[in-house]
Amino acid sequence: AVAAAGGGRWLLAGKRRLQLAYQVSFVRVGLPTEKAERAQHEALLGRVLETGKPILVPPHARGAEESAPGNPTQFLLLAVPLRIDQEVIGLLEVFQPARGGPTTQRGFLRFAAQMCDLAGEYYKSRQLREYGRRAEQWEGLEKFLQQLYRRLSVADAAFTLANDGRRLIECDRLTVAVPRRGGYEVECVSGLDSLDRRAAQVKLLGELASAVARTGEPLWFGENAAELPPQLETLVQQSVDASHARRMVIV
């Protein structure tokens, strides 16, 4: 819409740290790689964050000091803050060929600011949806805990933990093992009303739970899992082969 050579969207990833969230043709723009020029560019973005005001910087504009804000590129630089209400959450940076008079350039800056206003509304509505989703999760967790403590027998608690817990964390199967006779035995598996503790796969899960408990660390096994400790590798492989699971977590 503004015939730009390139641009990017920066979002705050920390208190004052910007992270590039999206970019178009930054290679073509030729963003600086030298330390001094990179520092000037970063200082310029930092000033927009600090002041919360749009800025228009001509090509090769730089301050007297090495770390002073500047535009080391050959393009006209437009930088506009992104806001949710009054809070600055990032900024939009646009690089344009240096043509057109001051009136045209200010028109481009106003247009970019209007687009950032629309983007701010989008981020605000997305934030509200996220708050609503979290509220639903907390409500679900509260109901789950009430159900879990309704009866104090191990069998009832394990049944609730396996079946309601599976829905809460959205996994395919959740197994609860409890300590018995110096090790761990499977007490309940989600989706099963009864359990045959003599079944080979159930015994294998108990042995695996016991082995993981002895390490004192959770086990994460998946498609990109790191190499397993030797005392767990055989048990994990046997369990995965028996259950055809792609991922397994034992905590």
C-alpha positions in Angstrom: 0.0 0.0 0.0 2.9 2.4 0.6 5.2 0.9 -2.2 7.7 -0.2 0.4 11.0 -1.9 -0.2 10.7 -4.0 2.9 9.5 -4.0 6.5 9.1 -5.8 9.7 7.1 -6.2 12.9 8.9 -6.1 16.2 7.3 -7.3 19.4 8.5 -6.9 23.0 9.9 -10.2 24.2 11.0 -8.8 27.6 11.0 -5.6 29.5 13.0 -3.7 26.9 14.1 -6.4 24.4 12.6 -6.4 20.9 12.2 -9.6 18.9 11.6 -9.7 15.2 8.2 -11.3 14.7 7.9 -11.0 11.0 9.7 -9.4 8.1 9.5 -8.9 4.4 12.6 -8.3 2.2 15.0 -7.3 5.0 17.8 -8.8 2.9 16.9 -6.4 0.1 16.8 -3.4 2.4 20.3 -4.2 3.6 20.0 -3.9 7.4 23.3 -3.2 8.9 25.7 -5.9 10.0 28.5 -3.7 11.3 28.4 -3.3 15.1 28.3 0.6 15.1 25.5 0.8 12.4 23.5 -2.0 14.1 23.8 -0.1 17.4 22.4 3.0 15.7 19.5 1.1 14.3 18.7 -0.6 17.6 18.9 2.8 19.4 16.4 4.2 16.9 13.9 1.4 17.6 14.5 1.9 21.3 13.6 5.6 21.0 10.3 4.8 19.4 9.5 2.4 22.2 10.5 5.0 24.8 8.6 7.9 23.4 5.7 6.0 21.9 5.6 8.3 18.9 5.9 7.5 15.2 9.1 8.6 13.5 10.3 9.3 10.0 14.1 9.1 9.4 15.8 10.0 6.0 18.4 7.7 4.5 21.9 7.5 6.1 20.8 9.8 9.0 23.0 9.2 12.1 23.9 11.0 15.3 27.3 12.3 16.2 27.9 9.5 18.8 28.4 5.9 17.8 25.4 4.6 19.8 23.1 7.5 18.8 19.8 6.7 17.0 20.2 6.6 13.2 19.1 5.0 9.9 22.2 3.5 8.2 20.2 2.3 5.2 19.7 3.9 1.8 15.9 3.9 2.4 13.5 6.2 4.1 12.6 4.6 7.5 9.1 4.7 9.0 8.8 3.4 12.6 5.4 3.3 14.3 4.6 1.9 17.8 2.1 -0.9 18.2 -0.1 -0.5 21.3 -2.7 -2.2 23.3 -4.6 0.7 24.8 -1.8 2.9 26.0 0.8 0.1 26.4 3.4 -0.2 23.7 3.9 -3.9 22.8 6.1 -3.5 19.7 6.5 -1.5 16.6 6.2 -1.6 12.8 9.2 -0.7 10.7 8.8 0.2 7.0 11.6 1.0 4.5 10.7 3.0 1.4 12.6 4.4 -1.5 13.5 8.0 -0.7 11.2 9.7 -3.2 8.3 12.1 -2.9 8.1 15.3 -1.0 7.7 15.8 2.8 3.9 15.9 2.4 3.8 12.5 0.7 6.1 11.0 3.2 4.1 12.3 6.2 1.0 10.8 4.4 2.7 7.4 4.4 3.5 7.8 8.1 -0.1 8.6 8.9 -1.2 5.6 6.9 1.2 3.3 8.7 0.0 4.7 12.1 -3.6 4.0 11.1 -2.6 0.4 10.2 -0.9 0.1 13.6 -4.1 1.3 15.3 -6.0 -1.6 13.6 -3.3 -4.0 14.5 -3.5 -2.8 18.1 -7.3 -3.6 18.1 -6.5 -7.1 16.8 -3.9 -7.7 19.5 -6.3 -6.5 22.1 -9.1 -8.8 21.0 -6.6 -11.7 20.9 -5.4 -10.9 24.4 -9.0 -10.9 25.6 -9.6 -14.3 24.0 -6.5 -15.6 25.7 -7.7 -14.3 29.1 -11.1 -16.0 28.5 -9.3 -19.2 27.6 -7.2 -19.1 30.7 -10.3 -18.4 32.8 -12.0 -21.5 31.4 -8.8 -23.5 32.2 -8.8 -22.4 35.8 -12.5 -23.1 36.1 -11.9 -26.6 34.7 -9.0 -27.1 37.0 -11.0 -26.0 40.1 -13.8 -28.5 39.2 -11.2 -31.2 38.6 -9.7 -30.7 42.1 -13.1 -30.7 43.8 -13.9 -34.0 42.1 -10.5 -35.4 42.9 -10.9 -34.7 46.7 -14.5 -35.7 46.9 -13.6 -39.2 48.0 -10.4 -40.0 49.8 -9.8 -43.6 48.7 -6.8 -44.2 46.5 -8.8 -46.1 43.9 -11.4 -43.3 43.5 -8.8 -40.6 43.4 -6.7 -42.5 40.8 -9.9 -43.1 38.7 -10.7 -39.3 38.7 -7.1 -38.4 38.1 -6.8 -40.7 35.1 -10.1 -39.9 33.3 -10.7 -36.3 34.2 -7.0 -35.5 34.0 -6.8 -36.9 30.5 -9.4 -34.4 29.3 -7.7 -31.6 31.2 -4.2 -32.0 29.7 -5.6 -33.3 26.3 -3.6 -36.5 26.0 -4.7 -39.8 24.4 -4.2 -41.9 27.5 -3.3 -41.1 31.1 -2.0 -43.8 33.5 -1.8 -43.5 37.3 0.7 -45.6 39.2 1.0 -45.7 43.0 3.9 -46.8 45.3 3.6 -50.4 46.5 6.0 -53.0 47.8 9.1 -50.9 47.1 8.1 -50.0 43.6 5.2 -48.6 41.6 2.1 -50.4 40.4 -0.5 -49.2 37.9 -3.7 -48.3 39.7 -5.8 -46.9 36.8 -5.7 -46.2 33.1 -8.0 -43.7 31.5 -10.9 -45.2 29.5 -10.8 -48.5 31.4 -13.4 -49.4 34.1 -11.3 -52.3 35.3 -7.7 -53.3 35.1 -5.9 -56.6 34.8 -2.7 -56.0 36.8 -1.3 -59.3 35.6 -1.3 -58.2 32.0 2.2 -57.8 30.5 1.7 -54.2 29.3 0.4 -53.2 32.8 3.3 -54.8 34.5 5.7 -53.2 32.1 4.2 -49.7 32.8 4.7 -50.3 36.5 8.3 -51.3 36.0 8.9 -48.2 33.9 7.3 -46.0 36.5 9.4 -47.5 39.2 12.6 -47.0 37.2 11.8 -43.3 36.4 10.9 -42.7 40.1 14.3 -43.9 41.1 16.0 -41.3 38.9 14.1 -38.5 40.6 13.6 -36.8 37.2 10.6 -36.7 34.8 11.0 -38.6 31.5 10.1 -37.2 28.2 10.2 -39.6 25.2 9.1 -38.5 21.7 10.0 -38.1 18.1 12.8 -35.6 19.0 13.7 -37.1 22.4 17.3 -37.0 23.5 19.2 -40.2 24.1 17.7 -42.1 27.1 19.7 -43.3 30.1 20.7 -47.0 29.7 18.6 -48.1 32.7 15.5 -46.7 31.1 16.1 -47.3 27.4 15.0 -51.0 27.2 11.9 -50.4 29.4 10.8 -47.4 27.4 11.3 -49.1 24.0 9.3 -52.2 25.2 6.5 -50.0 26.5 6.4 -47.9 23.3 6.4 -51.1 21.1 3.5 -52.5 23.2 1.4 -49.4 23.2 2.3 -48.0 19.7 2.7 -44.5 21.4 4.6 -41.8 19.6 5.2 -39.7 22.7 5.4 -40.7 26.4 5.8 -38.5 29.5 6.3 -39.9 33.0 6.3 -37.4 35.9 
